[in-house]
Amino acid sequence: MLNLPNLLTLSRVPLTFIVVALMYQSWHGAATLAFVLFLGAGISDWLDGHIARKQGIVSNFGKFMDALTDKIFVIGLMVAFVAIYHNPIWIVLALITLCREFMVSGMRMLASSKGVVVAADRGGKAKTVTQLIAIGFLLAAPVISIDIARLGHWDLTEFAAWVHKVGMAGFVIGTILTVWSGYRYFRNNWALIADEPVKSSS
C-alpha cells in the first residue's frame, strides 16, 4: 500500500503545514521557499497518478487519498489566506468550498460503506487545478514584492498587486467550479443518496 505514488500523495499533508508556516515568516526567502514547496506539492499531485498508471498499481486507496490530500492542501492554504488578508471575500469563498468538500466527502464515505469508490471526475480535477493555479499566483505575489524586490532593490509593488488580483480572480473561478463539480458529483451518484441499489466500481 505504501508504494511510491501513495507516498507522494501523502507527502502533501506535511507540505501543507510547512507552506502555511512559511507564509507567516518574515525572514528573507521565506516566501520563495513557500512558493517552491507549493510547486513541489503541485508536481507530486500529477506525478503520483502518472507513476501509478505507468506501473499498473492504481488502487482505491490511492484514488481516495489523492482526492483527500488535495482537499487538505487547498483548504489549509485557504484558511491561512483568510487569517492573513482579513478579507470578507476570503471567508465567503472558504465557506462555500468547505461546504462542498464536506458534502462530497460525506457522499464518498456513504459510497465506501456500499463498496463503491467515487474517484475525482473531470469537473473535480478542473476545480482543483484552477484552485492550485490561483494559490500559485497568491503565493508568488509576496515573492515578487518582498524577495525579488529586495534582491534587486526594485519597486515591484504594483506588479505584485496585479499578480495578487489574478490569484483572487482565479479563486472566484475555482469557487464557481467547486459548486458546479459538487452538483455533478451528486447528480452522477444520486443512487447512493437515494439509497437505491448501486453497482460496485471497485
Rosetta silent file (secondary structure, phi, psi, omega in degrees, C-alpha in Angstrom):
SEQUENCE: MLNLPNLLTLSRVPLTFIVVALMYQSWHGAATLAFVLFLGAGISDWLDGHIARKQGIVSNFGKFMDALTDKIFVIGLMVAFVAIYHNPIWIVLALITLCREFMVSGMRMLASSKGVVVAADRGGKAKTVTQLIAIGFLLAAPVISIDIARLGHWDLTEFAAWVHKVGMAGFVIGTILTVWSGYRYFRNNWALIADEPVKSSS
SCORE:     score description
SCORE:     0.000 S_00000001
   1 L     0.000  -40.245 -179.591    0.000    0.000    0.000 S_00000001
   2 L   -88.588   64.675  175.052    2.828    2.413    0.831 S_00000001
   3 L   -88.205 -179.976 -175.803    4.329    2.442   -2.651 S_00000001
   4 H   -59.162  -47.320  178.777    5.964    5.469   -4.283 S_00000001
   5 H   -58.018  -42.358 -179.375    2.746    7.007   -5.714 S_00000001
   6 H   -69.118  -34.767  176.447    0.982    6.759   -2.345 S_00000001
   7 H   -65.824  -39.435  176.222    3.987    8.217   -0.522 S_00000001
   8 H   -62.842  -41.212  178.643    3.980   11.148   -2.955 S_00000001
   9 H   -61.842  -49.321 -177.464    0.264   11.600   -2.302 S_00000001
  10 H   -67.629  -23.316 -178.892    0.676   11.524    1.487 S_00000001
  11 L   -64.049  -20.680 -178.753    3.623   13.950    1.319 S_00000001
  12 H   -70.660  -19.600  178.344    1.188   16.775    0.551 S_00000001
  13 H   -69.095  -56.067  177.161   -0.153   16.634    4.117 S_00000001
  14 H   -64.383  -31.491  178.141    3.099   17.680    5.884 S_00000001
  15 H   -62.639  -32.845  177.542    3.859   20.046    2.996 S_00000001
  16 H   -59.020  -47.883 -178.667    0.602   21.853    3.768 S_00000001
  17 H   -66.217  -38.280 -178.863    1.762   22.645    7.311 S_00000001
  18 H   -67.433  -45.532 -179.752    5.237   23.667    6.155 S_00000001
  19 H   -63.060  -44.444  179.466    3.948   26.015    3.434 S_00000001
  20 H   -61.950  -42.954  179.021    1.412   27.606    5.804 S_00000001
  21 H   -61.260  -40.612 -179.904    4.099   28.102    8.471 S_00000001
  22 H   -67.440  -29.289  178.992    6.388   29.767    5.913 S_00000001
  23 H   -63.037  -23.291 -178.170    3.585   32.129    4.880 S_00000001
  24 L   -96.249   -0.466 -178.392    3.759   33.657    8.370 S_00000001
  25 L   -89.322  146.844 -177.937    7.539   34.112    8.375 S_00000001
  26 L  -107.775   -5.278 -178.234    9.133   37.491    7.677 S_00000001
  27 L   -71.868  151.476 -175.261   12.735   36.423    7.050 S_00000001
  28 L   -62.133  126.619  178.732   14.151   36.915    3.577 S_00000001
  29 L   101.137  -11.366 -178.952   13.470   33.930    1.334 S_00000001
  30 H   -63.234  -43.634 -179.776   10.548   32.507    3.327 S_00000001
  31 H   -63.965  -39.778  179.429    8.013   33.481    0.655 S_00000001
  32 H   -66.400  -42.412  179.119   10.192   31.987   -2.078 S_00000001
  33 H   -63.484  -40.668  177.637   10.659   28.736   -0.155 S_00000001
  34 H   -60.981  -41.857 -179.596    6.895   28.509    0.416 S_00000001
  35 H   -66.230  -42.149 -179.851    6.317   29.001   -3.317 S_00000001
  36 H   -64.275  -43.762  178.761    8.925   26.374   -4.273 S_00000001
  37 H   -66.026  -34.859  175.566    7.442   23.812   -1.861 S_00000001
  38 H   -62.279  -43.928  177.392    3.993   24.601   -3.231 S_00000001
  39 H   -61.039  -39.678  177.912    5.263   23.860   -6.744 S_00000001
  40 H   -61.728  -41.040  178.170    6.706   20.599   -5.443 S_00000001
  41 H   -65.440  -39.741  178.558    3.336   19.642   -3.985 S_00000001
  42 H   -64.286  -40.548  178.002    1.637   20.510   -7.265 S_00000001
  43 H   -65.122  -39.333  179.793    4.085   18.365   -9.226 S_00000001
  44 H   -63.730  -30.082  179.729    3.531   15.470   -6.809 S_00000001
  45 H   -65.597  -32.821  176.052   -0.213   15.736   -7.494 S_00000001
  46 H   -84.299  -39.743 -172.227    0.471   14.941  -11.153 S_00000001
  47 H   -68.651  -36.984 -177.519    3.388   12.579  -10.601 S_00000001
  48 H   -61.702  -45.313  178.987    1.669   10.169   -8.194 S_00000001
  49 H   -67.948  -37.888  179.946   -1.101    9.352  -10.657 S_00000001
  50 H   -62.135  -46.316 -179.292    1.319    9.185  -13.592 S_00000001
  51 H   -66.714  -42.018 -178.715    3.574    6.663  -11.838 S_00000001
  52 H   -61.510  -42.649  179.564    0.625    4.604  -10.577 S_00000001
  53 H   -69.538  -39.454 -178.168   -0.853    4.307  -14.071 S_00000001
  54 H   -66.766  -37.597 -178.506    2.515    3.592  -15.688 S_00000001
  55 H   -91.699   -2.233  179.143    3.365    0.834  -13.198 S_00000001
  56 L    67.514   35.887 -178.476   -0.173   -0.549  -13.123 S_00000001
  57 L  -120.703   31.115  175.462   -0.569   -0.037   -9.374 S_00000001
  58 L   -64.938  130.550 -177.187   -3.644    2.210   -9.338 S_00000001
  59 L  -132.971  160.331  175.977   -5.585    1.406   -6.155 S_00000001
  60 H   -63.129  -36.406  177.175   -8.773    2.501   -4.429 S_00000001
  61 H   -61.039  -44.599 -179.913   -6.628    3.712   -1.520 S_00000001
  62 H   -63.593  -41.995  178.860   -4.597    5.875   -3.896 S_00000001
  63 H   -62.437  -44.384 -177.720   -7.704    7.337   -5.538 S_00000001
  64 H   -66.587  -47.275 -176.995   -9.265    8.140   -2.171 S_00000001
  65 H   -70.314  -31.142  177.679   -6.131    9.632   -0.613 S_00000001
  66 H   -61.575  -46.536  178.621   -5.305   11.649   -3.735 S_00000001
  67 H   -66.500  -39.581 -177.283   -8.652   13.428   -3.526 S_00000001
  68 H   -68.242  -44.246 -178.967   -8.392   13.798    0.268 S_00000001
  69 H   -68.398  -31.455  174.251   -4.867   15.249    0.319 S_00000001
  70 H   -61.080  -43.062  179.739   -5.839   17.718   -2.412 S_00000001
  71 H   -64.121  -45.109  179.847   -8.655   18.940   -0.171 S_00000001
  72 H   -59.873  -43.837 -177.574   -6.353   19.212    2.855 S_00000001
  73 H   -64.803  -50.895 -177.045   -3.784   21.143    0.828 S_00000001
  74 H   -67.574  -47.911 -177.762   -6.196   23.606   -0.787 S_00000001
  75 H   -66.775  -37.801  177.980   -8.394   24.185    2.274 S_00000001
  76 H   -59.173  -43.766  179.375   -5.361   24.508    4.551 S_00000001
  77 H   -71.964  -34.603  176.936   -3.947   27.289    2.399 S_00000001
  78 H   -62.189  -43.229  178.196   -7.362   28.941    2.048 S_00000001
  79 H   -61.297  -39.878  178.207   -7.690   29.109    5.841 S_00000001
  80 H   -63.733  -41.300  178.530   -4.218   30.658    6.002 S_00000001
  81 H   -63.931  -38.478  177.661   -5.206   33.287    3.423 S_00000001
  82 H   -59.275  -44.844 -178.104   -8.342   34.115    5.449 S_00000001
  83 H   -69.597  -33.603 -175.888   -6.194   34.718    8.534 S_00000001
  84 H   -79.381  -44.980 -170.972   -3.563   36.739    6.656 S_00000001
  85 H   -92.992  -17.337  178.910   -5.691   39.026    4.472 S_00000001
  86 L    50.421   41.030 -178.160   -8.740   39.587    6.745 S_00000001
  87 L  -106.829  125.503 -179.702  -10.879   39.956    3.626 S_00000001
  88 H   -56.081  -29.662  179.329  -14.607   39.040    3.829 S_00000001
  89 H   -60.846  -39.675  179.176  -14.391   37.670    0.286 S_00000001
  90 H   -62.731  -38.214 -179.989  -11.975   35.003    1.514 S_00000001
  91 H   -63.426  -43.993  179.701  -14.424   33.974    4.231 S_00000001
  92 H   -63.406  -47.597 -179.507  -17.225   33.536    1.682 S_00000001
  93 H   -61.923  -41.567 -179.120  -15.016   31.578   -0.732 S_00000001
  94 H   -66.280  -41.571 -179.294  -13.686   29.390    2.080 S_00000001
  95 H   -65.212  -42.977  178.429  -17.164   28.640    3.460 S_00000001
  96 H   -61.298  -45.007 -179.661  -18.526   27.686    0.037 S_00000001
  97 H   -64.335  -43.736  179.886  -15.525   25.436   -0.568 S_00000001
  98 H   -62.277  -44.004  179.251  -15.758   23.845    2.883 S_00000001
  99 H   -59.454  -46.226 -179.555  -19.483   23.136    2.492 S_00000001
 100 H   -62.449  -45.628 -176.170  -18.926   21.486   -0.872 S_00000001
 101 H   -66.217  -39.930  177.779  -15.974   19.416    0.333 S_00000001
 102 H   -64.282  -40.921 -178.916  -17.790   18.176    3.447 S_00000001
 103 H   -67.017  -44.355  179.416  -20.843   17.217    1.395 S_00000001
 104 H   -67.838  -39.200  178.205  -18.821   15.389   -1.266 S_00000001
 105 H   -64.020  -38.855  176.460  -16.673   13.692    1.386 S_00000001
 106 H   -62.468  -40.769  177.897  -19.834   12.545    3.155 S_00000001
 107 H   -64.597  -38.930  178.993  -21.127   11.122   -0.102 S_00000001
 108 H   -64.758  -39.527  178.376  -17.798    9.334   -0.645 S_00000001
 109 H   -65.955  -38.394  176.553  -17.984    7.782    2.825 S_00000001
 110 H   -63.784  -41.587  178.470  -21.522    6.637    2.112 S_00000001
 111 H   -63.858  -41.132 -179.828  -20.349    5.151   -1.182 S_00000001
 112 H   -61.925  -36.777  179.136  -17.459    3.425    0.570 S_00000001
 113 H   -66.399  -18.719  178.534  -19.863    1.797    3.022 S_00000001
 114 L  -103.764   10.200  177.668  -21.601    0.282   -0.017 S_00000001
 115 L    79.840   19.920 -179.009  -18.369   -0.904   -1.601 S_00000001
 116 L  -116.230  132.457  176.423  -18.205    1.888   -4.170 S_00000001
 117 L  -103.953  118.933  178.963  -15.208    4.189   -4.647 S_00000001
 118 L   -95.962  101.966 -179.606  -16.105    7.613   -6.035 S_00000001
 119 L   -83.424  164.021  178.399  -12.955    8.910   -7.709 S_00000001
 120 L   -64.926  133.947  177.276  -12.399   12.512   -8.776 S_00000001
 121 L   -97.757 -174.216 -176.657  -14.034   13.278  -12.122 S_00000001
 122 H   -63.646  -37.293  178.982  -13.028   15.880  -14.695 S_00000001
 123 H   -63.455  -43.314  178.575  -15.067   18.590  -13.004 S_00000001
 124 H   -65.548  -39.128  179.366  -13.398   17.949   -9.665 S_00000001
 125 H   -68.603  -38.671  178.091   -9.957   17.882  -11.258 S_00000001
 126 H   -63.464  -39.640  177.320  -10.635   21.132  -13.152 S_00000001
 127 H   -61.561  -46.768 -178.338  -11.699   22.728   -9.872 S_00000001
 128 H   -64.743  -43.878  179.768   -8.540   21.560   -8.111 S_00000001
 129 H   -61.497  -43.266  179.359   -6.237   22.684  -10.940 S_00000001
 130 H   -62.615  -43.324  178.864   -7.878   26.128  -11.006 S_00000001
 131 H   -63.843  -40.928 -179.585   -7.530   26.478   -7.237 S_00000001
 132 H   -66.714  -39.035  176.691   -3.877   25.416   -7.340 S_00000001
 133 H   -63.281  -42.754  178.921   -3.099   27.924  -10.107 S_00000001
 134 H   -61.876  -43.956  177.935   -4.819   30.647   -8.072 S_00000001
 135 H   -61.081  -39.836  178.527   -2.817   29.694   -4.978 S_00000001
 136 H   -57.952  -44.428  178.041    0.345   29.819   -7.080 S_00000001
 137 H   -64.943  -41.708 -178.726   -0.360   33.427   -8.068 S_00000001
 138 H   -66.473  -37.121  177.397   -1.205   34.392   -4.485 S_00000001
 139 H   -74.906  -26.727  179.918    1.995   32.837   -3.159 S_00000001
 140 H   -73.489  -27.194 -177.372    4.001   34.440   -5.969 S_00000001
 141 H   -56.693  -51.768  177.965    2.834   37.947   -5.017 S_00000001
 142 H   -68.969  -25.867  174.857    4.972   38.222   -1.830 S_00000001
 143 H   -60.717  -42.861 -179.009    7.872   36.542   -3.643 S_00000001
 144 H   -71.720  -48.734 -173.255    7.790   39.431   -6.120 S_00000001
 145 H   -76.071  -22.941 -176.521    7.075   42.261   -3.676 S_00000001
 146 H  -110.898  -65.663 -171.931    9.462   41.093   -0.934 S_00000001
 147 H   -69.276  -51.423 -178.662   12.169   38.644   -2.003 S_00000001
 148 H   -68.426  -39.379  179.978   12.756   39.699   -5.623 S_00000001
 149 H   -62.241  -41.224  178.408   12.283   43.391   -4.802 S_00000001
 150 H   -66.962  -37.685 -176.767   14.886   43.190   -2.019 S_00000001
 151 H   -62.373  -42.572 -177.452   17.275   41.287   -4.246 S_00000001
 152 H  -108.386    4.461 -178.274   17.337   43.938   -6.951 S_00000001
 153 L    55.669   43.376  179.502   16.199   46.950   -4.900 S_00000001
 154 L  -105.936  157.126  173.778   13.227   47.367   -7.234 S_00000001
 155 L   -99.411   98.772 -177.281    9.755   48.690   -6.543 S_00000001
 156 L  -110.423   23.754 -175.592    7.522   45.850   -7.702 S_00000001
 157 H   -60.009  -46.497 -177.183    4.516   46.737   -5.566 S_00000001
 158 H   -66.209  -41.360  179.347    2.148   47.380   -8.471 S_00000001
 159 H   -65.670  -41.413  178.405    3.151   44.228  -10.334 S_00000001
 160 H   -63.591  -38.041  178.547    2.785   42.140   -7.171 S_00000001
 161 H   -64.510  -38.278  177.674   -0.661   43.673   -6.591 S_00000001
 162 H   -64.967  -43.201  178.330   -1.663   42.682  -10.141 S_00000001
 163 H   -61.115  -40.789  178.452   -0.441   39.114   -9.560 S_00000001
 164 H   -62.793  -42.001  179.510   -2.459   39.013   -6.333 S_00000001
 165 H   -64.342  -37.490  176.600   -5.603   40.173   -8.162 S_00000001
 166 H   -62.502  -41.849  177.588   -5.132   37.442  -10.766 S_00000001
 167 H   -62.096  -41.836  178.164   -4.913   34.921   -7.938 S_00000001
 168 H   -63.691  -43.409  178.208   -8.102   36.250   -6.360 S_00000001
 169 H   -61.600  -39.128  177.934   -9.916   36.086   -9.702 S_00000001
 170 H   -62.701  -37.359  179.285   -8.700   32.520  -10.090 S_00000001
 171 H   -71.057  -33.312  175.280  -10.131   31.593   -6.713 S_00000001
 172 H   -63.352  -45.413  177.153  -13.501   33.093   -7.630 S_00000001
 173 H   -62.404  -41.763  178.586  -13.494   30.961  -10.787 S_00000001
 174 H   -61.617  -35.891  178.656  -12.366   27.985   -8.716 S_00000001
 175 H   -68.524  -38.621  175.792  -15.270   28.507   -6.322 S_00000001
 176 H   -61.799  -43.554  177.302  -17.719   28.545   -9.227 S_00000001
 177 H   -66.220  -30.411  177.387  -16.187   25.278  -10.445 S_00000001
 178 H   -61.414  -47.142  179.307  -16.420   23.983   -6.872 S_00000001
 179 H   -65.940  -44.049 -178.288  -20.189   24.437   -6.852 S_00000001
 180 H   -63.635  -46.161 -179.059  -20.553   23.070  -10.386 S_00000001
 181 H   -68.152  -34.062  176.475  -18.427   19.969   -9.761 S_00000001
 182 H   -62.611  -41.389  176.421  -20.235   19.345   -6.471 S_00000001
 183 H   -61.186  -41.976  179.631  -23.531   19.358   -8.339 S_00000001
 184 H   -62.729  -41.595  179.074  -22.079   16.895  -10.865 S_00000001
 185 H   -59.390  -46.173 -177.858  -20.948   14.529   -8.106 S_00000001
 186 H   -71.283  -36.059  178.338  -24.404   14.442   -6.559 S_00000001
 187 H   -65.968  -44.143 -176.655  -26.167   14.163   -9.905 S_00000001
 188 H   -75.873  -18.496 -177.690  -23.970   11.287  -11.083 S_00000001
 189 L  -123.047   29.754 -176.510  -24.147    9.447   -7.757 S_00000001
 190 H   -61.220  -28.902 -179.688  -27.716   10.195   -6.748 S_00000001
 191 H   -59.755  -31.239  178.958  -28.441    6.471   -6.355 S_00000001
 192 H   -67.493  -40.929 -177.652  -26.130    6.457   -3.329 S_00000001
 193 H   -75.202  -38.823 -178.723  -28.055    9.242   -1.620 S_00000001
 194 L   -77.514   -1.050  178.883  -31.471    7.906   -2.593 S_00000001
 195 L    62.578   36.081  175.827  -30.417    4.531   -1.162 S_00000001
 196 L   -90.876  158.168  178.890  -31.026    2.817   -4.477 S_00000001
 197 L   -61.034  134.846  179.022  -29.097   -0.330   -5.471 S_00000001
 198 L  -127.442  155.468  178.013  -25.706    0.540   -6.962 S_00000001
 199 L   -95.105  133.940 -179.557  -23.064   -1.476   -8.750 S_00000001
 200 L   -68.893  135.825  178.019  -19.631   -1.609   -7.173 S_00000001
 201 L  -104.016    6.178 -177.902  -16.897    0.037   -9.243 S_00000001
 202 L   -85.473    0.000    0.000  -14.075   -1.360   -7.129 S_00000001
